[in-house]
């Protein structure tokens, strides 16, 4: 929730959140009353929540983390990829793992 976070930090924390039982969803950014209290989010919702504290708030760091994820998923937007029929939580975790490796390689 701080600009001191790097995109790699955001991706790691979002990956851990997505990997948690019941914390990942499809078809919406988050479940719950508001983006601040959300404990279940989609991939982009977790990136935003980690970076800003809200599953619906965007920031520069969230954008950079999302860009790393988009660079490793197969030609789709994050939302389309996350919400694809049959997509599994394990596949999303693997996508975050690939994005972390990518972001670590390209960071200066």
N, C-alpha and C positions, 0 to 999 in steps of 0.2 A: 504494500500500500504506500510505498515510498518511492520517490524518484531515485533513491539510492539503489534500488533494485536494478539488476541488469536484465536483459531479455532472457539470458540463461537461467537466472534465478526464478523469473516468472514461469518459464517453461518447466523447471524442475518442480516447483511448488504446485503448479497446475496439474502436472503429470501425477504427482502423489495424490492430489485431490480426486482426479478422475479414476485412479486405481482403487480408491476407497469404496467399500461396499455401499451401494445406494446413493453415491454422490454424483453419478454421471447420468445425464438424461439426453433424450433426443426430442426434436420437435419444438423446443422452446429454449430460451436462454437460461432460465432457472425456474424452479418450483418454489413457491412460497409467497408471502405477502409482498415482499419487495426485494430488490437486488442486493441490499445491504445484509439482510438476514438470511439470504439463500444459503442452503447447505447442499443443494442438488443443482448442478448446472451442466450445460453442454460444454464442449471444448472452448468455444469463444467466451462463454460466460465465465468459466474458471480463469481464463487468461485475464479478462477484465477485472474480476473480483480480486485476484491476487495483486494485480498492478495498481488498482484504485480503491479497493474496498467495496465496490459495487459491481454486480454482474452486468450492469447496463451502462457503466461509465467507461469511456474510452480515454486513453492517454498515449503519449509518445512511446512509452515503454511497452504498453499493451500492443501497439501497432507493430513494433519491432519484433516482439515475440510471435505475434500472429504471422508476420511475414516469414519467419523461420519455419513455422509449421506449414504454411502454404507452399514453401519451396520443396517440401518432402512428400506432400500428398499428391496423388495422381491427377493433376490438372483440374481440380475442383476447388470451389470455395470451401472454407472451413465448415460452414454451416451445411452445405450440401454433402460434404464428406462425412461429417459427424452424423447426419440424419439419414444417410443411405440405408435403404431397406436391408436388413440382415447384418448391418454393421455391429460389431461386438465391442464390448468394453475393452477386451484384450487388444483388439486392433487399434483402438484409439490410444491406449497406453503405448503400444508399439510406435504409433505415429509421433507421439510426444518424445519417445526415446530417440527416434530418428531426427526430430527437430532439435533436440538438445545437442546431439552430436554435430549436426549441421551448424548450429549457432556457435558452438565452441570452436569449430574449424574456421569460421569466417570472422569472428570478432577480432578486433585489433587491439 
